Amino acid sequence: MPPLDQTRFRPPRGVHADAALAFGTLVLVAIAEGQRLSTGEGWVPSRIASWMLIVAVCGALLFRRRFPVAVGWFTALATGGYYLLSAIDGPLVVVPIVALYAIAAHGRLQAAVAVASSMVIGVYAGTLVGNSDVTGTAVFMLTGWLVAVVALGSVRHGRVAYAEEEARLRATEERLRIARELHDVIGHNISMINVQAGAALYRLKKDPAQAEEALGAIKASSRETLRELRATLGVLRRVDEEAPTSPAPGLAQADELVASAKLAGLDVRIERTGAERALPAPVDLAAYRIVQESLTNVAKHSDAGQVTIQLAYGVEELTVTVEDDGEGAAAGPVGSGGGSGVTGMTERARALGGELTAARRPEGGFAVRARLPYETAGEPTERSDR
C-alpha cells in the first residue's frame, strides 16, 4: 500500500485560513438569515442593513493580520449592530472573537482587553434594556470565553517571540563561530606570511640562501591559506548536504604549527606532561586553535625568540600554556581590545566550561594559559554564559 501523502491534507494557513473562516461564517449566517425569508417579512430596511453588516464583518476578517486592532473594534461594533437589527441569533459573533485572538497574538494586550471589555459591556447592556435572549449566565459564560481567547492569544505571542529570539541567538552564535574560525584559520597563516616576508627582505642581500628559504615558506603558507579558505567557504556554501568528513585540526598537527613558527624566526618547543589520551573533538580543536593564535600573537606583537608550549593532560581537563620571552608589545593588543584573537580564544575555552588567562609574566615575556575540561566538551553552554 503506498504511503499516505500528508501534504495533500494540510489545512489552509495565513490569509487562506482567514478567507475560509470568513466564507464559512458567511454561509452559516446566511443560512440563519434565510429563515427570516420563509416568514414572508420581505426585504425591509433592517434586513438590508443586517446583510450589509454580515458581509462587512466577514470581509473584515481578511485584514485581521495587517490591522488587528482596527479589525477587532470594527467587527465588535458591527456585530453588536447586527444583533440589534436581526432577530436571528446567528454565529456572527465568531468573527469578533477571532479578531480578538489576533489582537492578543500580536502582543496588543491592552487593546485586546479593551475590545473584550466593550463586548461584555455591550452584551450586558442588552440584558438591562430587556433582551430576554441574553441572561446573566450567558454574559458570565461569554466573559469566560473572551478571557480564554485573550489568554490563548497572549500565549501564542509569547511562543512566537521566544522562537524568534532563539533564532536570533542561534544566528548570532553561528556568525561568531564563523568569524572565529576564519580569524583562526586565515589570521595565523597571513601573520606568518607577513613575518616571513619581512625576514626575507632583511636577508635578501646579507644571506640569499636564508631569504630563499623564507620565500619558500611564504609560498607554502599562502598555498595552505588558500586551501583552508576554500575548504571553509565550501562548508559555508553547503546547504542540505552531508557534513564534511575530513577531520578537524587538532594537537596532532601541533608540530606543523611549530615548523611554521620556526620559519618565522621563533625557537618553539613543546612539553607534554601527564598521561596522553584521546581528546574529545571540541577540546582537541580548541587546544589547537589556542596554540595557533598564541603563536600568531607572538610573531606579530613580540620580539620573543623562544616560545614554550606546555600540554598538561590531567584527569579531568587539559591545560594549555604558551609562554614567550619577549620584551616587546606582546601584551599591547591583547589587553586593549585592538584585536579579536584573545577574545576568540577566551570564547573557545568558556564554550567548553573552561577558562583562559593572558597576561605578562613577572619574569618577563607573556603567557597564555587555558583550562579545557573533558566532560563538558559535548554539553551545550547556558545562555547566560554566552
One Martini backbone bead per residue (centre of mass of N, CA, C, O) as a GRO file, in nm:
protein
  386
    1MET     BB    1   0.093   0.037   0.025
    2PRO     BB    2   0.088   0.351  -0.019
    3PRO     BB    3   0.181   0.626   0.109
    4LEU     BB    4   0.066   0.891   0.281
    5ASP     BB    5  -0.005   1.216   0.172
    6GLN     BB    6  -0.005   1.482   0.393
    7THR     BB    7   0.007   1.742   0.204
    8ARG     BB    8  -0.301   1.715   0.098
    9PHE     BB    9  -0.415   1.776   0.421
   10ARG     BB   10  -0.363   2.065   0.458
   11PRO     BB   11  -0.444   2.328   0.612
   12PRO     BB   12  -0.516   2.636   0.599
   13ARG     BB   13  -0.319   2.941   0.581
   14GLY     BB   14  -0.350   3.242   0.672
   15VAL     BB   15  -0.534   3.394   0.441
   16HIS     BB   16  -0.683   3.130   0.370
   17ALA     BB   17  -0.803   3.085   0.650
   18ASP     BB   18  -0.961   3.351   0.661
   19ALA     BB   19  -1.133   3.296   0.410
   20ALA     BB   20  -1.264   3.035   0.511
   21LEU     BB   21  -1.390   3.158   0.767
   22ALA     BB   22  -1.554   3.382   0.631
   23PHE     BB   23  -1.721   3.198   0.445
   24GLY     BB   24  -1.841   3.010   0.658
   25THR     BB   25  -1.982   3.231   0.824
   26LEU     BB   26  -2.153   3.343   0.593
   27VAL     BB   27  -2.315   3.085   0.544
   28LEU     BB   28  -2.438   3.049   0.827
   29VAL     BB   29  -2.577   3.326   0.842
   30ALA     BB   30  -2.741   3.294   0.584
   31ILE     BB   31  -2.908   3.056   0.682
   32ALA     BB   32  -3.032   3.202   0.923
   33GLU     BB   33  -3.153   3.439   0.752
   34GLY     BB   34  -3.332   3.258   0.567
   35GLN     BB   35  -3.561   3.218   0.777
   36ARG     BB   36  -3.690   3.502   0.734
   37LEU     BB   37  -3.800   3.454   0.443
   38SER     BB   38  -4.022   3.235   0.530
   39THR     BB   39  -4.208   3.461   0.682
   40GLY     BB   40  -4.264   3.717   0.478
   41GLU     BB   41  -4.121   4.006   0.533
   42GLY     BB   42  -3.902   4.089   0.356
   43TRP     BB   43  -3.712   4.374   0.230
   44VAL     BB   44  -3.625   4.538   0.473
   45PRO     BB   45  -3.409   4.767   0.600
   46SER     BB   46  -3.300   4.586   0.831
   47ARG     BB   47  -3.214   4.352   0.647
   48ILE     BB   48  -3.019   4.502   0.467
   49ALA     BB   49  -2.833   4.593   0.701
   50SER     BB   50  -2.761   4.308   0.796
   51TRP     BB   51  -2.618   4.214   0.534
   52MET     BB   52  -2.405   4.433   0.532
   53LEU     BB   53  -2.278   4.351   0.804
   54ILE     BB   54  -2.202   4.065   0.732
   55VAL     BB   55  -2.011   4.127   0.499
   56ALA     BB   56  -1.823   4.323   0.653
   57VAL     BB   57  -1.732   4.134   0.882
   58CYS     BB   58  -1.622   3.900   0.707
   59GLY     BB   59  -1.427   4.078   0.533
   60ALA     BB   60  -1.247   4.188   0.773
   61LEU     BB   61  -1.096   3.915   0.830
   62LEU     BB   62  -0.875   3.957   0.598
   63PHE     BB   63  -0.727   4.208   0.794
   64ARG     BB   64  -0.623   4.097   1.080
   65ARG     BB   65  -0.303   4.089   1.029
   66ARG     BB   66  -0.260   4.399   0.954
   67PHE     BB   67  -0.536   4.509   1.136
   68PRO     BB   68  -0.623   4.409   1.434
   69VAL     BB   69  -0.752   4.646   1.592
   70ALA     BB   70  -0.947   4.758   1.380
   71VAL     BB   71  -1.097   4.489   1.332
   72GLY     BB   72  -1.191   4.446   1.621
   73TRP     BB   73  -1.369   4.700   1.650
   74PHE     BB   74  -1.545   4.663   1.402
   75THR     BB   75  -1.664   4.379   1.462
   76ALA     BB   76  -1.786   4.445   1.736
   77LEU     BB   77  -1.976   4.677   1.648
   78ALA     BB   78  -2.114   4.540   1.402
   79THR     BB   79  -2.225   4.296   1.558
   80GLY     BB   80  -2.399   4.459   1.752
   81GLY     BB   81  -2.576   4.583   1.527
   82TYR     BB   82  -2.687   4.314   1.418
   83TYR     BB   83  -2.834   4.220   1.686
   84LEU     BB   84  -3.032   4.470   1.681
   85LEU     BB   85  -3.166   4.400   1.389
   86SER     BB   86  -3.170   4.098   1.451
   87ALA     BB   87  -3.361   3.795   1.539
   88ILE     BB   88  -3.105   3.628   1.482
   89ASP     BB   89  -2.884   3.389   1.637
   90GLY     BB   90  -2.606   3.409   1.498
   91PRO     BB   91  -2.247   3.328   1.422
   92LEU     BB   92  -2.100   3.620   1.410
   93VAL     BB   93  -1.930   3.619   1.684
   94VAL     BB   94  -1.677   3.473   1.575
   95VAL     BB   95  -1.526   3.708   1.446
   96PRO     BB   96  -1.447   3.889   1.697
   97ILE     BB   97  -1.297   3.656   1.837
   98VAL     BB   98  -1.078   3.620   1.625
   99ALA     BB   99  -0.981   3.914   1.637
  100LEU     BB  100  -0.900   3.904   1.935
  101TYR     BB  101  -0.678   3.695   1.901
  102ALA     BB  102  -0.502   3.865   1.709
  103ILE     BB  103  -0.437   4.088   1.905
  104ALA     BB  104  -0.295   3.910   2.119
  105ALA     BB  105  -0.088   3.773   1.915
  106HIS     BB  106   0.046   4.078   1.867
  107GLY     BB  107   0.073   4.208   2.173
  108ARG     BB  108  -0.218   4.367   2.225
  109LEU     BB  109  -0.341   4.361   2.526
  110GLN     BB  110  -0.495   4.624   2.581
  111ALA     BB  111  -0.677   4.610   2.331
  112ALA     BB  112  -0.805   4.336   2.398
  113VAL     BB  113  -0.934   4.420   2.665
  114ALA     BB  114  -1.107   4.649   2.548
  115VAL     BB  115  -1.274   4.479   2.350
  116ALA     BB  116  -1.382   4.270   2.553
  117SER     BB  117  -1.521   4.474   2.740
  118SER     BB  118  -1.717   4.593   2.529
  119MET     BB  119  -1.866   4.328   2.475
  120VAL     BB  120  -1.970   4.279   2.760
  121ILE     BB  121  -2.113   4.550   2.800
  122GLY     BB  122  -2.303   4.525   2.558
  123VAL     BB  123  -2.447   4.266   2.649
  124TYR     BB  124  -2.537   4.370   2.928
  125ALA     BB  125  -2.704   4.605   2.817
  126GLY     BB  126  -2.913   4.421   2.676
  127THR     BB  127  -3.030   4.304   2.944
  128LEU     BB  128  -3.132   4.582   3.063
  129VAL     BB  129  -3.337   4.645   2.808
  130GLY     BB  130  -3.486   4.340   2.767
  131ASN     BB  131  -3.314   4.096   2.670
  132SER     BB  132  -3.411   3.757   2.690
  133ASP     BB  133  -3.176   3.600   2.533
  134VAL     BB  134  -2.997   3.737   2.763
  135THR     BB  135  -2.820   3.636   3.034
  136GLY     BB  136  -2.616   3.625   3.302
  137THR     BB  137  -2.490   3.354   3.223
  138ALA     BB  138  -2.407   3.436   2.936
  139VAL     BB  139  -2.218   3.663   3.021
  140PHE     BB  140  -2.028   3.489   3.187
  141MET     BB  141  -1.946   3.296   2.958
  142LEU     BB  142  -1.838   3.511   2.768
  143THR     BB  143  -1.616   3.611   2.953
  144GLY     BB  144  -1.460   3.345   2.964
  145TRP     BB  145  -1.404   3.323   2.660
  146LEU     BB  146  -1.250   3.592   2.627
  147VAL     BB  147  -1.026   3.531   2.827
  148ALA     BB  148  -0.923   3.279   2.681
  149VAL     BB  149  -0.853   3.415   2.412
  150VAL     BB  150  -0.646   3.617   2.525
  151ALA     BB  151  -0.460   3.404   2.650
  152LEU     BB  152  -0.395   3.249   2.390
  153GLY     BB  153  -0.274   3.489   2.237
  154SER     BB  154  -0.045   3.547   2.442
  155VAL     BB  155   0.091   3.273   2.415
  156ARG     BB  156   0.149   3.294   2.116
  157HIS     BB  157   0.328   3.544   2.135
  158GLY     BB  158   0.541   3.419   2.324
  159ARG     BB  159   0.630   3.188   2.136
  160VAL     BB  160   0.718   3.359   1.897
  161ALA     BB  161   0.923   3.537   2.048
  162TYR     BB  162   1.101   3.301   2.142
  163ALA     BB  163   1.169   3.188   1.861
  164GLU     BB  164   1.302   3.447   1.753
  165GLU     BB  165   1.522   3.466   1.971
  166GLU     BB  166   1.650   3.195   1.912
  167ALA     BB  167   1.725   3.257   1.618
  168ARG     BB  168   1.907   3.500   1.682
  169LEU     BB  169   2.108   3.348   1.861
  170ARG     BB  170   2.196   3.139   1.653
  171ALA     BB  171   2.297   3.343   1.443
  172THR     BB  172   2.506   3.480   1.624
  173GLU     BB  173   2.670   3.227   1.695
  174GLU     BB  174   2.741   3.155   1.402
  175ARG     BB  175   2.891   3.414   1.333
  176LEU     BB  176   3.106   3.385   1.554
  177ARG     BB  177   3.214   3.112   1.463
  178ILE     BB  178   3.300   3.197   1.179
  179ALA     BB  179   3.485   3.430   1.262
  180ARG     BB  180   3.675   3.258   1.436
  181GLU     BB  181   3.766   3.060   1.217
  182LEU     BB  182   3.878   3.268   1.015
  183HIS     BB  183   4.079   3.393   1.205
  184ASP     BB  184   4.240   3.134   1.274
  185VAL     BB  185   4.303   3.036   0.983
  186ILE     BB  186   4.402   3.307   0.843
  187GLY     BB  187   4.566   3.478   1.048
  188HIS     BB  188   4.808   3.299   1.091
  189ASN     BB  189   4.919   3.277   0.798
  190ILE     BB  190   4.938   3.580   0.739
  191SER     BB  191   5.130   3.649   0.969
  192MET     BB  192   5.359   3.462   0.875
  193ILE     BB  193   5.396   3.589   0.600
  194ASN     BB  194   5.476   3.867   0.706
  195VAL     BB  195   5.726   3.778   0.865
  196GLN     BB  196   5.872   3.627   0.631
  197ALA     BB  197   5.892   3.871   0.443
  198GLY     BB  198   6.069   4.041   0.631
  199ALA     BB  199   6.300   3.834   0.645
  200ALA     BB  200   6.361   3.827   0.341
  201LEU     BB  201   6.437   4.126   0.308
  202TYR     BB  202   6.670   4.123   0.520
  203ARG     BB  203   6.827   3.861   0.368
  204LEU     BB  204   6.872   3.915   0.065
  205LYS     BB  205   7.173   4.036   0.088
  206LYS     BB  206   7.316   3.874   0.320
  207ASP     BB  207   7.120   3.590   0.281
  208PRO     BB  208   6.994   3.430   0.019
  209ALA     BB  209   6.931   3.148   0.133
  210GLN     BB  210   6.735   3.239   0.359
  211ALA     BB  211   6.546   3.394   0.172
  212GLU     BB  212   6.459   3.149   0.008
  213GLU     BB  213   6.337   2.997   0.246
  214ALA     BB  214   6.122   3.212   0.315
  215LEU     BB  215   5.981   3.208   0.037
  216GLY     BB  216   5.899   2.914   0.054
  217ALA     BB  217   5.722   2.953   0.306
  218ILE     BB  218   5.527   3.152   0.178
  219LYS     BB  219   5.421   2.963  -0.038
  220ALA     BB  220   5.315   2.744   0.156
  221SER     BB  221   5.127   2.927   0.326
  222SER     BB  222   4.948   3.033   0.094
  223ARG     BB  223   4.848   2.756   0.004
  224GLU     BB  224   4.719   2.683   0.278
  225THR     BB  225   4.527   2.922   0.291
  226LEU     BB  226   4.366   2.859   0.036
  227ARG     BB  227   4.272   2.580   0.123
  228GLU     BB  228   4.122   2.665   0.385
  229LEU     BB  229   3.935   2.873   0.253
  230ARG     BB  230   3.792   2.682   0.061
  231ALA     BB  231   3.689   2.488   0.278
  232THR     BB  232   3.524   2.692   0.440
  233LEU     BB  233   3.344   2.796   0.206
  234GLY     BB  234   3.232   2.520   0.131
  235VAL     BB  235   3.078   2.476   0.395
  236LEU     BB  236   2.899   2.739   0.376
  237ARG     BB  237   2.760   2.649   0.095
  238ARG     BB  238   2.628   2.422   0.236
  239VAL     BB  239   2.302   2.279   0.165
  240ASP     BB  240   2.164   1.992   0.251
  241GLU     BB  241   2.428   1.846   0.334
  242GLU     BB  242   2.675   1.675   0.416
  243ALA     BB  243   2.906   1.648   0.626
  244PRO     BB  244   3.220   1.675   0.665
  245THR     BB  245   3.489   1.419   0.674
  246SER     BB  246   3.710   1.585   0.755
  247PRO     BB  247   3.931   1.646   0.982
  248ALA     BB  248   3.995   1.825   1.243
  249PRO     BB  249   4.193   2.007   1.397
  250GLY     BB  250   4.485   1.926   1.605
  251LEU     BB  251   4.749   1.827   1.810
  252ALA     BB  252   4.870   1.652   1.579
  253GLN     BB  253   4.946   1.948   1.427
  254ALA     BB  254   5.160   2.102   1.607
  255ASP     BB  255   5.426   2.063   1.444
  256GLU     BB  256   5.341   2.253   1.214
  257LEU     BB  257   5.335   2.509   1.381
  258VAL     BB  258   5.630   2.497   1.465
  259ALA     BB  259   5.755   2.507   1.182
  260SER     BB  260   5.632   2.779   1.102
  261ALA     BB  261   5.758   2.944   1.337
  262LYS     BB  262   6.056   2.888   1.266
  263LEU     BB  263   6.046   3.040   0.990
  264ALA     BB  264   5.988   3.315   1.165
  265GLY     BB  265   6.221   3.293   1.412
  266LEU     BB  266   6.126   3.073   1.614
  267ASP     BB  267   6.175   2.906   1.929
  268VAL     BB  268   6.008   2.597   1.949
  269ARG     BB  269   5.852   2.408   2.218
  270ILE     BB  270   5.729   2.091   2.343
  271GLU     BB  271   5.545   2.009   2.647
  272ARG     BB  272   5.464   1.694   2.798
  273THR     BB  273   5.217   1.603   3.043
  274GLY     BB  274   5.113   1.323   3.130
  275ALA     BB  275   4.856   1.124   3.017
  276GLU     BB  276   4.793   1.054   2.718
  277ARG     BB  277   4.491   1.128   2.523
  278ALA     BB  278   4.190   1.114   2.388
  279LEU     BB  279   4.028   1.378   2.259
  280PRO     BB  280   3.785   1.569   2.228
  281ALA     BB  281   3.711   1.745   1.959
  282PRO     BB  282   3.666   2.029   2.090
  283VAL     BB  283   3.931   2.026   2.255
  284ASP     BB  284   4.130   1.981   2.026
  285LEU     BB  285   4.054   2.234   1.863
  286ALA     BB  286   4.093   2.449   2.083
  287ALA     BB  287   4.391   2.391   2.140
  288TYR     BB  288   4.494   2.447   1.859
  289ARG     BB  289   4.389   2.743   1.832
  290ILE     BB  290   4.541   2.856   2.076
  291VAL     BB  291   4.823   2.797   1.975
  292GLN     BB  292   4.800   2.945   1.707
  293GLU     BB  293   4.730   3.230   1.821
  294SER     BB  294   4.974   3.261   2.007
  295LEU     BB  295   5.189   3.252   1.781
  296THR     BB  296   5.077   3.493   1.628
  297ASN     BB  297   5.121   3.704   1.855
  298VAL     BB  298   5.423   3.669   1.880
  299ALA     BB  299   5.496   3.741   1.582
  300LYS     BB  300   5.351   4.032   1.587
  301HIS     BB  301   5.402   4.156   1.916
  302SER     BB  302   5.696   4.028   1.945
  303ASP     BB  303   6.058   3.980   2.044
  304ALA     BB  304   6.071   3.687   2.049
  305GLY     BB  305   6.265   3.370   2.054
  306GLN     BB  306   6.103   3.201   2.273
  307VAL     BB  307   5.880   2.909   2.289
  308THR     BB  308   5.641   2.756   2.514
  309ILE     BB  309   5.464   2.443   2.506
  310GLN     BB  310   5.211   2.331   2.732
  311LEU     BB  311   5.089   1.989   2.790
  312ALA     BB  312   4.839   1.905   3.033
  313TYR     BB  313   4.730   1.585   3.133
  314GLY     BB  314   4.459   1.533   3.300
  315VAL     BB  315   4.187   1.383   3.438
  316GLU     BB  316   3.964   1.641   3.356
  317GLU     BB  317   4.196   1.815   3.202
  318LEU     BB  318   4.332   2.059   2.983
  319THR     BB  319   4.652   2.224   2.974
  320VAL     BB  320   4.736   2.536   2.817
  321THR     BB  321   5.071   2.669   2.755
  322VAL     BB  322   5.203   2.995   2.646
  323GLU     BB  323   5.546   3.099   2.632
  324ASP     BB  324   5.751   3.394   2.642
  325ASP     BB  325   6.055   3.627   2.601
  326GLY     BB  326   5.939   3.891   2.552
  327GLU     BB  327   5.980   4.277   2.525
  328GLY     BB  328   5.748   4.383   2.382
  329ALA     BB  329   5.404   4.414   2.242
  330ALA     BB  330   5.238   4.156   2.328
  331ALA     BB  331   5.016   4.294   2.534
  332GLY     BB  332   4.874   4.522   2.393
  333PRO     BB  333   4.634   4.395   2.216
  334VAL     BB  334   4.521   4.210   2.434
  335GLY     BB  335   4.416   4.433   2.649
  336SER     BB  336   4.281   4.661   2.441
  337GLY     BB  337   4.099   4.536   2.197
  338GLY     BB  338   4.233   4.546   1.897
  339GLY     BB  339   4.161   4.241   1.897
  340SER     BB  340   4.021   3.889   1.853
  341GLY     BB  341   4.202   3.661   1.963
  342VAL     BB  342   4.153   3.641   2.275
  343THR     BB  343   3.850   3.637   2.254
  344GLY     BB  344   3.833   3.370   2.099
  345MET     BB  345   3.980   3.194   2.307
  346THR     BB  346   3.786   3.249   2.540
  347GLU     BB  347   3.532   3.138   2.403
  348ARG     BB  348   3.633   2.852   2.371
  349ALA     BB  349   3.675   2.788   2.669
  350ARG     BB  350   3.385   2.859   2.773
  351ALA     BB  351   3.229   2.655   2.587
  352LEU     BB  352   3.377   2.413   2.774
  353GLY     BB  353   3.399   2.526   3.084
  354GLY     BB  354   3.637   2.714   3.091
  355GLU     BB  355   3.957   2.895   3.080
  356LEU     BB  356   4.133   3.220   3.021
  357THR     BB  357   4.468   3.354   3.028
  358ALA     BB  358   4.632   3.686   2.970
  359ALA     BB  359   4.975   3.770   3.053
  360ARG     BB  360   5.228   3.891   3.211
  361ARG     BB  361   5.533   3.811   3.329
  362PRO     BB  362   5.741   3.869   3.587
  363GLU     BB  363   6.009   3.756   3.421
  364GLY     BB  364   5.892   3.787   3.143
  365GLY     BB  365   5.681   3.819   2.908
  366PHE     BB  366   5.430   3.584   2.791
  367ALA     BB  367   5.100   3.438   2.886
  368VAL     BB  368   4.900   3.146   2.802
  369ARG     BB  369   4.609   3.008   2.977
  370ALA     BB  370   4.430   2.692   2.949
  371ARG     BB  371   4.116   2.542   3.050
  372LEU     BB  372   4.000   2.203   2.944
  373PRO     BB  373   3.743   2.021   2.973
  374TYR     BB  374   3.611   1.709   2.897
  375GLU     BB  375   3.298   1.659   2.980
  376THR     BB  376   3.186   1.954   2.855
  377ALA     BB  377   3.228   1.935   2.540
  378GLY     BB  378   2.916   1.816   2.465
  379GLU     BB  379   2.788   2.055   2.617
  380PRO     BB  380   2.574   2.299   2.651
  381THR     BB  381   2.556   2.616   2.703
  382GLU     BB  382   2.454   2.879   2.862
  383ARG     BB  383   2.304   3.173   2.794
  384SER     BB  384   2.441   3.346   3.012
  385ASP     BB  385   2.732   3.282   2.924
  386ARG     BB  386   2.692   3.401   2.629
   0.00000   0.00000   0.00000
